[in-house]
Amino acid sequence: MLLFPGPPPVTISLRRSARARRFSLRISQHSGEVTLSMPTRAREAEALAFARAQEGWIRAALARLPVAQTVGIGAQLPFEGRMLQIAAGAGRSVRVEADQLLVPGDPARASVRVAAFLKLRARDRLAAASDHYAAQIGRRVERMTLRDTRSRWGSCAADGALMYSWRLIMAPPSVLNYVAAHEVAHMVEMNHSDRFWAVVARLFPGWQAERAWLKRHGGALQSLRFETD
């Protein structure tokens, strides 16, 4: 582990990798964690020299990360690509009315209830999108799970099981659909070859715009903080 003194101090985790051929830096959009990957036989002194040469870039990248925001009554929340104001509501269920997300019950538990609402809607939307694209390639979705992942928006296992980040429900519907098409395409090609991208293009023409949206705005979705049970 390396440490640049402040202000503010920056901690860099070292990760040796047999696959690494050179030094590389990665900054998590979710947590701001800085990781330096290095070849197995590289010396830490070399890693430190590399990191110091990149200190300006590291600090600039950290400064651009979205500021973490805690979700609660009065906060703004993106939902299916549009901003809603979270407000106290009556009744038993969280619901969308006009430009508000109405949350009944104890305001102190609003974050928990909002997270549960988002996960439920995400499951419905992602299941429908996955089934739609799988049908186009003659496959079936046997299993789908939702997680709050930091490094990826979705994945497809060798057995065809799909995993998605439930935070996709906050993105525009076309972005959610693109991620579903991307992961379903892995049922045909378990790689990112030209053949894979050809399948993606067949399932979701013009996917480049949605991928670019995630690169620009995904960090803001990851910066929202929810209290969960």
Summary of the structure (lengths in Angstrom):
residues: 229
radius of gyration: 20.3
end to end distance: 32.6
largest distance: 61.9
contacts: 662
relative contact order: 0.12
helix: 41%
strand: 24%
